[in-house]
Amino acid sequence: MTEKHQHVLIIAVREILSQLNYIQKHNDLYRLTTAGDSNSATTQSQDLHEILNILSAGIETLNNDQQRLSNELLEIQNSFLGFRQELSKFKTSVERSKVLLQDIEQNQCIVNRIFASLQETINDAQTVSYDGIFVWKITNVKDKMSKLNNRSCVQS
């Protein structure tokens, strides 16, 4: 039931209650002025009065529930908006982390190349003699010796 319907229903219930009160007062006056039995009309009036009070209380409860649910919906919508904003920030952070990781990987490759170059320079520096005698460094001696042995003639 919409709020407009509830409002109209409340007005109708109040009008009916007002009319019932008027009828009850009129019946009380009629009962005082006449000697006839008006118990059934009074009983019906009281029953209708109770029913309308119950309906009025029910409508008030529905209005309170509607207000509470509207407030809860607003809170949920605000929470949802906050979660969306946090998700957007998180996605941005993940993208930045990916870029940073790629930069770190590139820097690692550069550092590895520099390390290999420095290691080669150190190896070359270890074979250099500083006393004027030049030392030859021969690598893979066994392979070279086996190749020489396989040749029939060695040119000098």
DSSP file (Angstrom, degrees, kcal/mol; ACC not computed):
  #  RESIDUE AA STRUCTURE BP1 BP2  ACC     N-H-->O    O-->H-N    N-H-->O    O-->H-N    TCO  KAPPA ALPHA  PHI   PSI    X-CA   Y-CA   Z-CA
    1    1 A M              0   0    0      0, 0.0     2,-0.0     0, 0.0     0, 0.0   0.000 360.0 360.0 360.0 129.8    0.0    0.0    0.0
    2    2 A T     >  -     0   0    0      1,-0.1     4,-2.3     4,-0.0     5,-0.2  -0.225 360.0-108.9 -75.4 168.1    1.5    3.3   -1.0
    3    3 A E  H  > S+     0   0    0      1,-0.2     4,-2.4     2,-0.2     5,-0.1   0.869 119.6  53.7 -64.9 -36.8    1.9    6.2    1.3
    4    4 A K  H  > S+     0   0    0      2,-0.2     4,-2.4     1,-0.2    -1,-0.2   0.918 109.3  48.1 -64.7 -43.1   -0.9    8.1   -0.4
    5    5 A H  H  > S+     0   0    0      1,-0.2     4,-2.6     2,-0.2    -2,-0.2   0.912 111.8  50.0 -62.7 -42.3   -3.3    5.2    0.0
    6    6 A Q  H  X S+     0   0    0     -4,-2.3     4,-2.5     2,-0.2    -2,-0.2   0.907 109.8  50.9 -63.0 -41.2   -2.4    4.9    3.7
    7    7 A H  H  X S+     0   0    0     -4,-2.4     4,-2.2     2,-0.2    -1,-0.2   0.926 111.8  46.6 -62.8 -45.2   -2.9    8.6    4.2
    8    8 A V  H  X S+     0   0    0     -4,-2.4     4,-2.5     1,-0.2    -1,-0.2   0.903 112.1  51.5 -63.4 -40.9   -6.4    8.5    2.6
    9    9 A L  H  X S+     0   0    0     -4,-2.6     4,-2.7     2,-0.2    -2,-0.2   0.892 108.3  51.3 -64.2 -39.6   -7.2    5.4    4.6
   10   10 A I  H  X S+     0   0    0     -4,-2.5     4,-2.6     2,-0.2    -1,-0.2   0.923 110.4  48.9 -62.8 -43.9   -6.2    7.1    7.9
   11   11 A I  H  X S+     0   0    0     -4,-2.2     4,-2.4     1,-0.2    -2,-0.2   0.920 112.2  48.9 -61.4 -42.7   -8.4   10.1    7.0
   12   12 A A  H  X S+     0   0    0     -4,-2.5     4,-2.6     2,-0.2    -2,-0.2   0.916 111.2  49.4 -64.0 -42.6  -11.3    7.7    6.2
   13   13 A V  H  X S+     0   0    0     -4,-2.7     4,-2.8     1,-0.2    -2,-0.2   0.912 111.5  49.0 -63.2 -42.5  -10.8    5.9    9.5
   14   14 A R  H  X S+     0   0    0     -4,-2.6     4,-2.6     2,-0.2    -1,-0.2   0.902 111.3  49.9 -64.2 -40.0  -10.7    9.1   11.5
   15   15 A E  H  X S+     0   0    0     -4,-2.4     4,-2.5     2,-0.2    -2,-0.2   0.921 111.8  47.9 -63.8 -43.2  -13.9   10.3    9.7
   16   16 A I  H  X S+     0   0    0     -4,-2.6     4,-3.0     2,-0.2    -2,-0.2   0.918 111.9  50.1 -64.0 -42.6  -15.6    7.0   10.5
   17   17 A L  H  X S+     0   0    0     -4,-2.8     4,-2.7     2,-0.2    -2,-0.2   0.914 110.4  50.5 -60.5 -42.1  -14.5    7.2   14.2
   18   18 A S  H  X S+     0   0    0     -4,-2.6     4,-2.2     2,-0.2    -2,-0.2   0.924 112.2  46.5 -61.7 -44.1  -15.8   10.8   14.3
   19   19 A Q  H  X S+     0   0    0     -4,-2.5     4,-3.1     2,-0.2    -2,-0.2   0.900 111.5  51.8 -65.5 -40.0  -19.1    9.7   12.9
   20   20 A L  H  X S+     0   0    0     -4,-3.0     4,-3.1     2,-0.2    -2,-0.2   0.909 109.3  49.8 -63.5 -40.6  -19.3    6.7   15.3
   21   21 A N  H  X S+     0   0    0     -4,-2.7     4,-2.6     2,-0.2    -1,-0.2   0.911 112.3  48.2 -62.2 -41.0  -18.6    9.0   18.2
   22   22 A Y  H  X S+     0   0    0     -4,-2.2     4,-2.8     2,-0.2    -2,-0.2   0.930 113.2  47.3 -63.6 -45.2  -21.4   11.3   17.0
   23   23 A I  H  X S+     0   0    0     -4,-3.1     4,-3.3     2,-0.2    -2,-0.2   0.910 111.9  50.7 -62.9 -41.6  -23.7    8.3   16.6
   24   24 A Q  H  X S+     0   0    0     -4,-3.1     4,-2.8     2,-0.2    -1,-0.2   0.920 112.1  46.4 -64.3 -42.8  -22.8    7.1   20.0
   25   25 A K  H  X S+     0   0    0     -4,-2.6     4,-2.5     2,-0.2    -1,-0.2   0.921 114.1  48.7 -63.1 -42.1  -23.4   10.4   21.6
   26   26 A H  H  X S+     0   0    0     -4,-2.8     4,-2.8     2,-0.2    -2,-0.2   0.910 112.2  48.8 -63.8 -41.7  -26.7   10.7   19.7
   27   27 A N  H  X S+     0   0    0     -4,-3.3     4,-3.2     2,-0.2    -2,-0.2   0.897 110.0  51.6 -64.7 -40.0  -27.6    7.1   20.8
   28   28 A D  H  X S+     0   0    0     -4,-2.8     4,-2.0     2,-0.2    -2,-0.2   0.925 113.0  45.0 -61.5 -43.1  -26.8    8.0   24.4
   29   29 A L  H  X S+     0   0    0     -4,-2.5     4,-1.9     2,-0.2    -2,-0.2   0.905 114.1  49.3 -65.1 -41.3  -29.0   11.1   24.1
   30   30 A Y  H  X S+     0   0    0     -4,-2.8     4,-2.3     1,-0.2    -2,-0.2   0.897 109.5  52.3 -64.5 -40.5  -31.7    9.0   22.4
   31   31 A R  H  < S+     0   0    0     -4,-3.2    -1,-0.2     1,-0.2    -2,-0.2   0.874 109.7  49.1 -64.1 -37.9  -31.5    6.3   25.2
   32   32 A L  H  < S+     0   0    0     -4,-2.0    -1,-0.2    -5,-0.2    -2,-0.2   0.871 116.2  42.3 -68.7 -35.1  -31.9    9.0   27.8
   33   33 A T  H  < S+     0   0    0     -4,-1.9     2,-0.3    -5,-0.1    -2,-0.2   0.740 115.7  50.4 -86.5 -21.8  -34.9   10.4   26.1
   34   34 A T     <  -     0   0    0     -4,-2.3     0, 0.0    -5,-0.2     0, 0.0  -0.819  66.5-144.3-115.8 157.4  -36.6    7.1   25.1
   35   35 A A        +     0   0    0     -2,-0.3    -4,-0.1     2,-0.1    -1,-0.1   0.397  65.6 115.0 -96.0   2.4  -37.4    4.1   27.2
   36   36 A G  S    S-     0   0    0     -6,-0.2     2,-0.6     1,-0.1    -2,-0.1  -0.170  75.4 -98.7 -74.1 166.8  -36.6    1.7   24.3
   37   37 A D        +     0   0    0      1,-0.1    -1,-0.1     2,-0.0     3,-0.1  -0.755  43.4 163.8 -88.7 119.1  -33.9   -0.8   24.2
   38   38 A S     >  +     0   0    0     -2,-0.6     4,-2.0     1,-0.1     5,-0.2   0.057  37.8 115.6-121.6  24.5  -30.8    0.4   22.2
   39   39 A N  H  > S+     0   0    0      1,-0.2     4,-2.8     2,-0.2     5,-0.2   0.882  74.5  53.2 -61.7 -40.5  -28.3   -2.2   23.4
   40   40 A S  H  > S+     0   0    0      2,-0.2     4,-2.4     1,-0.2    -1,-0.2   0.897 110.1  47.0 -66.2 -39.1  -27.8   -3.8   20.0
   41   41 A A  H  > S+     0   0    0      2,-0.2     4,-2.4     1,-0.2    -1,-0.2   0.902 114.5  47.5 -67.7 -40.2  -27.0   -0.4   18.4
   42   42 A T  H  X S+     0   0    0     -4,-2.0     4,-2.6     2,-0.2    -2,-0.2   0.908 112.2  49.5 -66.5 -42.1  -24.6    0.5   21.1
   43   43 A T  H  X S+     0   0    0     -4,-2.8     4,-2.6     2,-0.2    -2,-0.2   0.919 112.5  47.4 -62.9 -44.2  -22.9   -2.9   21.0
   44   44 A Q  H  X S+     0   0    0     -4,-2.4     4,-2.7     2,-0.2     5,-0.2   0.908 111.7  51.0 -63.9 -40.7  -22.5   -2.6   17.2
   45   45 A S  H  X S+     0   0    0     -4,-2.4     4,-2.3     1,-0.2    -2,-0.2   0.915 111.5  47.2 -62.7 -43.2  -21.2    0.9   17.6
   46   46 A Q  H  X S+     0   0    0     -4,-2.6     4,-2.4     2,-0.2    -2,-0.2   0.897 111.8  50.8 -66.0 -39.9  -18.7   -0.3   20.2
   47   47 A D  H  X S+     0   0    0     -4,-2.6     4,-2.6     2,-0.2    -2,-0.2   0.931 112.2  46.4 -62.3 -45.6  -17.6   -3.2   18.0
   48   48 A L  H  X S+     0   0    0     -4,-2.7     4,-2.7     1,-0.2    -1,-0.2   0.893 110.5  53.9 -63.3 -38.3  -17.1   -0.9   15.0
   49   49 A H  H  X S+     0   0    0     -4,-2.3     4,-2.1    -5,-0.2    -2,-0.2   0.919 110.2  46.4 -61.8 -44.1  -15.2    1.4   17.2
   50   50 A E  H  X S+     0   0    0     -4,-2.4     4,-2.4     2,-0.2    -2,-0.2   0.913 112.4  50.4 -63.9 -44.0  -12.9   -1.4   18.3
   51   51 A I  H  X S+     0   0    0     -4,-2.6     4,-2.8     1,-0.2    -2,-0.2   0.926 111.3  48.1 -61.8 -44.4  -12.4   -2.6   14.8
   52   52 A L  H  X S+     0   0    0     -4,-2.7     4,-2.7     1,-0.2    -1,-0.2   0.874 110.3  52.1 -65.8 -36.1  -11.6    0.9   13.6
   53   53 A N  H  X S+     0   0    0     -4,-2.1     4,-2.4    -5,-0.2    -1,-0.2   0.909 110.8  48.1 -63.5 -41.2   -9.1    1.4   16.5
   54   54 A I  H  X S+     0   0    0     -4,-2.4     4,-2.5     2,-0.2    -2,-0.2   0.932 113.2  47.6 -64.1 -45.4   -7.4   -1.9   15.5
   55   55 A L  H  X S+     0   0    0     -4,-2.8     4,-2.5     2,-0.2    -2,-0.2   0.909 111.4  50.9 -61.7 -41.7   -7.3   -0.8   11.8
   56   56 A S  H  X S+     0   0    0     -4,-2.7     4,-2.2     2,-0.2    -1,-0.2   0.914 111.4  47.3 -62.2 -43.5   -5.9    2.6   12.8
   57   57 A A  H  X S+     0   0    0     -4,-2.4     4,-2.3     2,-0.2    -1,-0.2   0.894 111.6  51.7 -64.9 -39.4   -3.2    0.9   15.0
   58   58 A G  H  X S+     0   0    0     -4,-2.5     4,-2.5     2,-0.2    -2,-0.2   0.902 109.5  49.0 -63.6 -41.1   -2.4   -1.4   12.1
   59   59 A I  H  X S+     0   0    0     -4,-2.5     4,-2.5     2,-0.2    -1,-0.2   0.904 110.4  50.8 -65.3 -40.7   -2.0    1.5    9.7
   60   60 A E  H  X S+     0   0    0     -4,-2.2     4,-2.4     2,-0.2    -2,-0.2   0.904 110.3  50.0 -62.9 -40.4    0.2    3.3   12.1
   61   61 A T  H  X S+     0   0    0     -4,-2.3     4,-2.7     2,-0.2    -2,-0.2   0.916 110.1  50.5 -62.7 -43.4    2.4    0.2   12.4
   62   62 A L  H  X S+     0   0    0     -4,-2.5     4,-2.7     2,-0.2    -2,-0.2   0.905 109.9  50.4 -61.6 -41.3    2.6   -0.1    8.6
   63   63 A N  H  X S+     0   0    0     -4,-2.5     4,-2.3     2,-0.2    -2,-0.2   0.918 111.4  48.1 -62.6 -42.9    3.6    3.5    8.4
   64   64 A N  H  X S+     0   0    0     -4,-2.4     4,-2.6     2,-0.2    -2,-0.2   0.916 112.5  48.8 -63.2 -42.8    6.3    3.0   11.0
   65   65 A D  H  X S+     0   0    0     -4,-2.7     4,-2.8     2,-0.2     5,-0.2   0.906 110.4  51.2 -63.1 -41.0    7.5   -0.1    9.1
   66   66 A Q  H  X S+     0   0    0     -4,-2.7     4,-2.3     2,-0.2    -2,-0.2   0.917 111.1  47.7 -63.1 -42.4    7.6    1.7    5.9
   67   67 A Q  H  X S+     0   0    0     -4,-2.3     4,-2.3     2,-0.2    -2,-0.2   0.921 112.7  48.8 -63.8 -44.0    9.7    4.5    7.4
   68   68 A R  H  X S+     0   0    0     -4,-2.6     4,-2.5     1,-0.2    -2,-0.2   0.928 112.5  47.9 -61.8 -45.2   12.1    2.0    9.0
   69   69 A L  H  X S+     0   0    0     -4,-2.8     4,-2.6     1,-0.2    -1,-0.2   0.869 109.8  52.9 -65.2 -36.5   12.4    0.2    5.7
   70   70 A S  H  X S+     0   0    0     -4,-2.3     4,-2.2    -5,-0.2    -1,-0.2   0.914 110.5  47.8 -63.7 -41.9   13.0    3.4    3.8
   71   71 A N  H  X S+     0   0    0     -4,-2.3     4,-2.2     2,-0.2    -2,-0.2   0.913 112.2  48.9 -64.6 -42.4   15.8    4.3    6.3
   72   72 A E  H  X S+     0   0    0     -4,-2.5     4,-2.5     2,-0.2    -2,-0.2   0.900 110.1  51.8 -64.3 -40.1   17.4    0.9    5.9
   73   73 A L  H  X S+     0   0    0     -4,-2.6     4,-2.6     1,-0.2    -1,-0.2   0.910 109.0  50.5 -62.4 -42.0   17.2    1.1    2.1
   74   74 A L  H  X S+     0   0    0     -4,-2.2     4,-2.3     2,-0.2    -1,-0.2   0.908 110.6  49.3 -62.3 -42.1   18.9    4.5    2.3
   75   75 A E  H  X S+     0   0    0     -4,-2.2     4,-2.5     2,-0.2    -2,-0.2   0.909 111.7  48.9 -62.7 -42.2   21.7    3.1    4.5
   76   76 A I  H  X S+     0   0    0     -4,-2.5     4,-2.8     2,-0.2    -2,-0.2   0.908 110.6  50.5 -65.0 -41.9   22.1    0.1    2.1
   77   77 A Q  H  X S+     0   0    0     -4,-2.6     4,-2.3     2,-0.2    -2,-0.2   0.910 111.3  48.4 -63.3 -41.4   22.3    2.5   -0.9
   78   78 A N  H  X S+     0   0    0     -4,-2.3     4,-2.2     2,-0.2    -2,-0.2   0.908 112.5  48.6 -64.3 -41.5   25.0    4.6    0.9
   79   79 A S  H  X S+     0   0    0     -4,-2.5     4,-2.7     2,-0.2    -2,-0.2   0.916 110.5  51.3 -63.2 -43.0   26.9    1.5    1.8
   80   80 A F  H  X S+     0   0    0     -4,-2.8     4,-2.4     1,-0.2    -2,-0.2   0.908 109.3  50.1 -61.3 -42.6   26.7    0.2   -1.8
   81   81 A L  H  X S+     0   0    0     -4,-2.3     4,-2.2     2,-0.2    -1,-0.2   0.913 111.2  49.4 -62.5 -42.2   28.0    3.6   -3.0
   82   82 A G  H  X S+     0   0    0     -4,-2.2     4,-2.4     1,-0.2    -2,-0.2   0.904 110.3  50.4 -62.6 -41.5   30.9    3.4   -0.6
   83   83 A F  H  X S+     0   0    0     -4,-2.7     4,-2.5     2,-0.2    -2,-0.2   0.887 108.9  52.0 -64.6 -38.2   31.7   -0.1   -1.7
   84   84 A R  H  X S+     0   0    0     -4,-2.4     4,-2.3     2,-0.2    -1,-0.2   0.917 110.5  48.1 -63.4 -42.5   31.7    0.9   -5.3
   85   85 A Q  H  X S+     0   0    0     -4,-2.2     4,-2.3     2,-0.2    -2,-0.2   0.915 112.3  48.5 -64.5 -42.7   34.1    3.8   -4.5
   86   86 A E  H  X S+     0   0    0     -4,-2.4     4,-2.5     1,-0.2    -2,-0.2   0.893 110.4  51.9 -63.7 -39.7   36.4    1.4   -2.6
   87   87 A L  H  X S+     0   0    0     -4,-2.5     4,-2.6     2,-0.2    -2,-0.2   0.901 109.0  50.4 -63.1 -41.1   36.3   -1.1   -5.5
   88   88 A S  H  X S+     0   0    0     -4,-2.3     4,-2.2     2,-0.2    -2,-0.2   0.920 111.5  47.7 -63.0 -44.0   37.3    1.6   -7.9
   89   89 A K  H  X S+     0   0    0     -4,-2.3     4,-2.4     1,-0.2    -2,-0.2   0.902 111.5  51.4 -62.3 -40.5   40.2    2.6   -5.7
   90   90 A F  H  X S+     0   0    0     -4,-2.5     4,-2.4     2,-0.2    -2,-0.2   0.914 109.0  49.8 -64.0 -43.3   41.2   -1.0   -5.3
   91   91 A K  H  X S+     0   0    0     -4,-2.6     4,-2.3     2,-0.2    -1,-0.2   0.914 111.2  49.5 -61.5 -42.8   41.2   -1.5   -9.1
   92   92 A T  H  X S+     0   0    0     -4,-2.2     4,-2.3     1,-0.2    -1,-0.2   0.912 110.7  50.3 -61.9 -42.3   43.3    1.6   -9.6
   93   93 A S  H  X S+     0   0    0     -4,-2.4     4,-2.3     2,-0.2    -2,-0.2   0.890 109.2  51.1 -63.1 -40.3   45.7    0.3   -6.9
   94   94 A V  H  X S+     0   0    0     -4,-2.4     4,-2.3     2,-0.2    -1,-0.2   0.915 110.0  49.7 -64.0 -43.1   46.0   -3.1   -8.7
   95   95 A E  H  X S+     0   0    0     -4,-2.3     4,-2.2     1,-0.2    -2,-0.2   0.912 111.3  48.9 -62.9 -42.3   46.8   -1.4  -12.0
   96   96 A R  H  X S+     0   0    0     -4,-2.3     4,-2.6     1,-0.2    -1,-0.2   0.899 110.0  52.2 -63.5 -39.4   49.5    0.8  -10.4
   97   97 A S  H  X S+     0   0    0     -4,-2.3     4,-2.6     2,-0.2    -2,-0.2   0.893 107.7  51.8 -63.8 -39.3   50.9   -2.3   -8.8
   98   98 A K  H  X S+     0   0    0     -4,-2.3     4,-2.3     2,-0.2    -2,-0.2   0.930 111.1  46.9 -61.9 -45.3   51.1   -4.1  -12.1
   99   99 A V  H  X S+     0   0    0     -4,-2.2     4,-2.3     1,-0.2    -2,-0.2   0.920 112.9  49.6 -62.5 -43.6   52.9   -1.1  -13.7
  100  100 A L  H  X S+     0   0    0     -4,-2.6     4,-2.4     1,-0.2    -2,-0.2   0.902 109.8  51.1 -62.2 -41.6   55.3   -1.0  -10.7
  101  101 A L  H  X S+     0   0    0     -4,-2.6     4,-2.4     2,-0.2    -1,-0.2   0.895 109.2  50.7 -63.7 -40.6   55.9   -4.8  -11.0
  102  102 A Q  H  X S+     0   0    0     -4,-2.3     4,-2.3     2,-0.2    -1,-0.2   0.912 110.6  49.5 -63.2 -41.7   56.7   -4.4  -14.7
  103  103 A D  H  X S+     0   0    0     -4,-2.3     4,-2.6     1,-0.2    -2,-0.2   0.901 110.2  50.8 -63.2 -40.4   59.2   -1.6  -13.9
  104  104 A I  H  X S+     0   0    0     -4,-2.4     4,-2.3     2,-0.2    -2,-0.2   0.908 109.3  50.8 -64.1 -41.3   60.8   -3.8  -11.2
  105  105 A E  H  X S+     0   0    0     -4,-2.4     4,-2.0     2,-0.2    -2,-0.2   0.906 111.1  48.4 -63.2 -41.4   61.2   -6.7  -13.7
  106  106 A Q  H  X S+     0   0    0     -4,-2.3     4,-2.1     1,-0.2    -2,-0.2   0.922 112.0  48.8 -64.1 -43.4   62.8   -4.3  -16.3
  107  107 A N  H  X S+     0   0    0     -4,-2.6     4,-2.7     1,-0.2    -2,-0.2   0.872 108.3  54.8 -63.7 -36.0   65.2   -3.0  -13.6
  108  108 A Q  H  X S+     0   0    0     -4,-2.3     4,-2.5     2,-0.2    -1,-0.2   0.905 107.3  50.1 -63.8 -41.3   66.0   -6.5  -12.6
  109  109 A C  H  X S+     0   0    0     -4,-2.0     4,-2.2     2,-0.2    -2,-0.2   0.918 111.7  48.2 -62.2 -43.2   67.0   -7.4  -16.2
  110  110 A I  H  X S+     0   0    0     -4,-2.1     4,-2.5     1,-0.2    -2,-0.2   0.924 111.6  49.6 -63.5 -44.1   69.2   -4.3  -16.3
  111  111 A V  H  X S+     0   0    0     -4,-2.7     4,-2.7     1,-0.2    -2,-0.2   0.894 109.5  52.3 -62.5 -40.0   70.8   -5.2  -13.0
  112  112 A N  H  X S+     0   0    0     -4,-2.5     4,-2.4     2,-0.2    -1,-0.2   0.904 110.4  47.9 -63.2 -41.2   71.5   -8.7  -14.2
  113  113 A R  H  X S+     0   0    0     -4,-2.2     4,-2.3     2,-0.2    -2,-0.2   0.921 112.9  47.9 -65.4 -42.6   73.2   -7.4  -17.3
  114  114 A I  H  X S+     0   0    0     -4,-2.5     4,-2.7     1,-0.2    -2,-0.2   0.912 111.5  51.1 -63.4 -41.5   75.3   -5.0  -15.3
  115  115 A F  H  X S+     0   0    0     -4,-2.7     4,-2.6     2,-0.2    -2,-0.2   0.920 110.3  48.5 -61.6 -44.5   76.2   -7.8  -12.9
  116  116 A A  H  X S+     0   0    0     -4,-2.4     4,-2.2     2,-0.2    -1,-0.2   0.899 112.2  49.4 -62.9 -40.3   77.2  -10.1  -15.8
  117  117 A S  H  X S+     0   0    0     -4,-2.3     4,-2.3     2,-0.2    -2,-0.2   0.914 112.3  47.2 -65.2 -43.0   79.3   -7.3  -17.3
  118  118 A L  H  X S+     0   0    0     -4,-2.7     4,-2.5     2,-0.2    -2,-0.2   0.885 110.6  52.5 -65.7 -38.0   81.0   -6.6  -13.9
  119  119 A Q  H  X S+     0   0    0     -4,-2.6     4,-2.4     2,-0.2    -1,-0.2   0.906 110.2  48.0 -64.8 -40.5   81.7  -10.3  -13.4
  120  120 A E  H  X S+     0   0    0     -4,-2.2     4,-2.5     2,-0.2    -2,-0.2   0.900 111.2  51.0 -65.5 -40.5   83.3  -10.5  -16.8
  121  121 A T  H  X S+     0   0    0     -4,-2.3     4,-2.2     2,-0.2    -2,-0.2   0.905 110.9  48.6 -63.5 -41.2   85.4   -7.4  -16.0
  122  122 A I  H  X S+     0   0    0     -4,-2.5     4,-1.5     2,-0.2    -2,-0.2   0.920 111.2  49.6 -65.1 -43.7   86.5   -9.0  -12.7
  123  123 A N  H  X S+     0   0    0     -4,-2.4     4,-0.7     1,-0.2    -2,-0.2   0.904 112.4  48.0 -61.9 -41.2   87.4  -12.3  -14.4
  124  124 A D  H >< S+     0   0    0     -4,-2.5     3,-0.6     1,-0.2     4,-0.4   0.882 109.9  52.7 -66.2 -37.5   89.4  -10.4  -17.0
  125  125 A A  H >< S+     0   0    0     -4,-2.2     3,-0.7     1,-0.2    -1,-0.2   0.774 100.7  61.8 -70.7 -25.6   91.2   -8.4  -14.3
  126  126 A Q  H 3< S+     0   0    0     -4,-1.5    -1,-0.2     1,-0.2    -2,-0.2   0.766 101.8  51.5 -72.5 -24.3   92.2  -11.5  -12.4
  127  127 A T  T << S+     0   0    0     -4,-0.7     8,-0.5    -3,-0.6     2,-0.4   0.550  88.4  99.4 -89.3  -6.4   94.3  -12.7  -15.4
  128  128 A V    <   -     0   0    0     -3,-0.7     2,-0.4    -4,-0.4     6,-0.1  -0.647  63.4-148.2 -84.4 134.3   96.2   -9.5  -15.8
  129  129 A S        -     0   0    0     -2,-0.4     3,-0.4     4,-0.3    -2,-0.1  -0.828   9.4-163.1-101.9 139.9   99.7   -9.4  -14.2
  130  130 A Y  S    S+     0   0    0     -2,-0.4    -1,-0.1     1,-0.2     4,-0.1   0.344  78.4  75.9-103.5   5.9  101.0   -6.2  -12.9
  131  131 A D  S    S-     0   0    0      2,-0.3    -1,-0.2     0, 0.0     3,-0.1   0.270 115.9 -97.0-100.5  12.5  104.7   -7.2  -12.8
  132  132 A G  S    S+     0   0    0     -3,-0.4     2,-0.5     1,-0.3    -2,-0.1   0.310  90.9 116.3  94.9 -10.0  105.2   -6.9  -16.5
  133  133 A I        -     0   0    0     -5,-0.0     2,-0.5     2,-0.0    -1,-0.3  -0.818  59.2-140.1 -95.9 130.1  104.7  -10.5  -17.3
  134  134 A F        -     0   0    0     -2,-0.5     2,-0.5    -3,-0.1    -6,-0.1  -0.775  13.4-156.2 -92.0 129.1  101.7  -11.3  -19.5
  135  135 A V        -     0   0    0     -2,-0.5     2,-0.4    -8,-0.5    -6,-0.1  -0.902   8.0-141.2-108.2 128.5   99.8  -14.4  -18.6
  136  136 A W        -     0   0    0     -2,-0.5     2,-0.6    -8,-0.0    -8,-0.0  -0.696   8.5-151.0 -87.1 138.5   97.7  -16.1  -21.2
  137  137 A K        -     0   0    0     -2,-0.4     2,-0.5     2,-0.0   -10,-0.0  -0.945  12.4-169.9-110.7 119.5   94.4  -17.5  -20.1
  138  138 A I        -     0   0    0     -2,-0.6     3,-0.3     0, 0.0     2,-0.3  -0.935   4.6-160.1-112.8 124.9   93.3  -20.5  -22.1
  139  139 A T        +     0   0    0     -2,-0.5     5,-0.1     1,-0.2    -2,-0.0  -0.709  69.6  18.9-101.7 155.5   89.8  -21.8  -21.6
  140  140 A N     >  +     0   0    0     -2,-0.3     4,-2.1     3,-0.1    -1,-0.2   0.927  69.4 170.8  54.0  53.3   88.5  -25.2  -22.5
  141  141 A V  H  > S+     0   0    0     -3,-0.3     4,-2.6     1,-0.2     5,-0.2   0.896  70.8  53.6 -62.1 -43.6   92.0  -26.7  -22.6
  142  142 A K  H  > S+     0   0    0      1,-0.2     4,-2.3     2,-0.2    -1,-0.2   0.909 109.6  47.9 -61.6 -43.2   90.8  -30.4  -22.9
  143  143 A D  H  > S+     0   0    0      1,-0.2     4,-2.0     2,-0.2    -1,-0.2   0.925 113.5  47.2 -63.5 -43.7   88.7  -29.6  -25.9
  144  144 A K  H  X S+     0   0    0     -4,-2.1     4,-2.2     1,-0.2    -2,-0.2   0.884 111.6  50.8 -67.3 -37.5   91.4  -27.7  -27.7
  145  145 A M  H  X S+     0   0    0     -4,-2.6     4,-2.5     1,-0.2    -1,-0.2   0.907 109.7  50.0 -66.7 -41.0   94.0  -30.5  -26.9
  146  146 A S  H  X S+     0   0    0     -4,-2.3     4,-1.4    -5,-0.2    -1,-0.2   0.876 110.3  50.5 -67.1 -35.1   91.7  -33.1  -28.3
  147  147 A K  H  X S+     0   0    0     -4,-2.0     4,-1.0     2,-0.2    -1,-0.2   0.906 111.0  49.2 -66.5 -40.2   91.2  -31.1  -31.5
  148  148 A L  H >< S+     0   0    0     -4,-2.2     3,-0.6     1,-0.2    -2,-0.2   0.905 109.3  51.6 -66.0 -40.1   94.9  -30.7  -31.9
  149  149 A N  H 3< S+     0   0    0     -4,-2.5    -1,-0.2     1,-0.2    -2,-0.2   0.820 106.0  55.7 -66.4 -30.1   95.5  -34.4  -31.4
  150  150 A N  H 3< S+     0   0    0     -4,-1.4     2,-0.2    -5,-0.2    -1,-0.2   0.734  92.6  85.2 -75.2 -22.7   92.9  -35.2  -34.1
  151  151 A R    <<  -     0   0    0     -4,-1.0     3,-0.1    -3,-0.6     0, 0.0  -0.566  69.6-149.5 -79.8 143.4   94.8  -33.0  -36.6
  152  152 A S  S    S+     0   0    0     -2,-0.2     2,-0.4     1,-0.2    -1,-0.1   0.825  81.4  30.3 -81.5 -30.7   97.5  -34.7  -38.5
  153  153 A C        -     0   0    0      2,-0.0     2,-0.5     0, 0.0    -1,-0.2  -0.993  65.3-156.9-135.3 133.0   99.6  -31.6  -38.9
  154  154 A V        -     0   0    0     -2,-0.4     2,-0.3    -3,-0.1    -6,-0.0  -0.930  16.7-142.6-108.5 125.4   99.9  -28.5  -36.8
  155  155 A Q              0   0    0     -2,-0.5    -2,-0.0     1,-0.1     0, 0.0  -0.677 360.0 360.0 -88.2 141.4  101.0  -25.4  -38.5
  156  156 A S              0   0    0     -2,-0.3    -1,-0.1     0, 0.0    -2,-0.0   0.418 360.0 360.0-102.2 360.0  103.3  -23.1  -36.5
